[in-house]
Amino acid sequence: MTASKSAHQQHIHQRVGQLTADPAYFRKVYRYTFVAGKEPEQRALALDNAIEFWRVLFTAPGRPWRTASHDWLTLWTTFLEEKWTRTVNRDMWNQLLEFATRTLEDDTLAFWSEDGAWPSVIDEFVAWCRTRGIGAGAGAGGAMETES
């Protein structure tokens, strides 16, 4: 028996809604996107393709990467377009999801440590943010300094 068109539509709407509501499902779709998005013989995604996938995944109806203080997706893509020229490997792809999740919980970036195991591109992104006054310990315009 073949499913009807409306049953297919209902299933798709349910899955799309699940992207925002179910973090485990979003993670599964996110990780699959890397595998499906790269060329079969390649080990990494082209940067421009990765950016487009992030724009789809990290906006509605996916899981928006935005807090009350910052549009992290725009910051991330701007940083990459200014500073990054390499491809996106699986580790960078997967760790960005972890980083994005952490920024949604703590947009001061206090969770980040230079001794952490983040990929260097994320370390560079945090430094880039801090020069723009974003995050704990940010440079000019960031954390308030007091005189003793």
SVG drawing of the C-alpha trace seen along z (x, -y; Angstrom):
<svg xmlns="http://www.w3.org/2000/svg" viewBox="-3 -53 49 55">
<polyline fill="none" stroke="black" stroke-width="0.4" points="0.0,0.0 1.3,-3.4 1.2,-6.3 -0.9,-9.3 0.5,-12.6 -1.0,-14.2 0.6,-11.4 3.9,-12.3 3.3,-16.0 2.3,-15.3 5.4,-13.2 7.7,-15.9 6.0,-18.6 6.5,-16.4 10.2,-15.9 10.8,-19.6 9.1,-20.5 11.3,-17.9 14.4,-19.8 13.8,-22.5 12.1,-20.4 14.4,-17.4 18.1,-18.1 19.1,-14.4 17.2,-14.4 18.8,-17.7 22.3,-16.3 21.5,-13.3 20.4,-15.5 23.4,-17.8 25.9,-15.0 24.3,-13.4 24.5,-16.7 28.3,-16.6 28.3,-13.1 25.6,-13.9 27.0,-17.3 30.6,-16.4 31.7,-14.8 32.0,-11.0 35.8,-10.9 36.4,-14.0 37.1,-14.0 35.9,-17.6 33.2,-20.0 34.0,-23.0 33.8,-26.1 31.1,-27.8 28.9,-24.6 29.5,-24.3 28.4,-27.9 25.2,-27.4 24.4,-24.2 25.0,-26.1 22.7,-28.8 19.9,-26.3 20.5,-24.2 21.0,-27.1 17.9,-29.1 14.2,-28.3 12.9,-25.7 16.1,-24.2 17.8,-25.3 18.5,-29.0 22.0,-29.9 21.0,-33.2 20.8,-34.5 19.2,-37.7 22.7,-39.3 24.2,-37.9 23.4,-36.4 26.1,-33.7 25.4,-32.4 26.1,-35.8 29.2,-36.2 30.5,-32.8 29.9,-33.1 31.4,-36.6 34.5,-35.3 34.9,-32.5 34.4,-34.7 37.1,-37.1 39.6,-34.7 39.1,-31.1 40.2,-29.7 40.4,-26.0 37.8,-23.3 35.7,-22.1 36.7,-18.6 34.4,-16.3 36.0,-17.4 35.4,-21.1 31.8,-20.3 31.0,-18.2 32.7,-20.5 30.9,-23.5 27.6,-21.9 28.9,-21.5 30.2,-25.0 26.9,-26.4 25.0,-24.5 27.3,-25.8 26.9,-29.4 23.1,-29.1 23.5,-28.2 26.2,-30.8 26.7,-33.6 29.5,-35.1 31.8,-32.4 32.9,-31.7 32.8,-28.0 35.6,-28.4 39.2,-27.9 42.4,-28.2 43.4,-24.9 40.3,-23.2 40.2,-20.7 38.4,-23.0 39.6,-23.0 41.9,-25.9 39.3,-27.6 37.0,-27.9 39.8,-29.2 40.4,-31.8 36.7,-32.6 36.6,-33.3 39.7,-35.5 38.0,-37.3 34.8,-37.8 36.7,-39.1 38.4,-41.8 34.9,-42.9 33.8,-43.1 31.9,-39.8 32.5,-37.3 34.0,-37.1 37.4,-38.8 36.7,-40.6 38.9,-43.4 37.9,-47.1 34.2,-47.4 33.8,-44.0 34.0,-43.2 34.0,-46.2 37.3,-47.1 37.5,-48.6 40.2,-50.6 41.5,-49.6"/>
</svg>
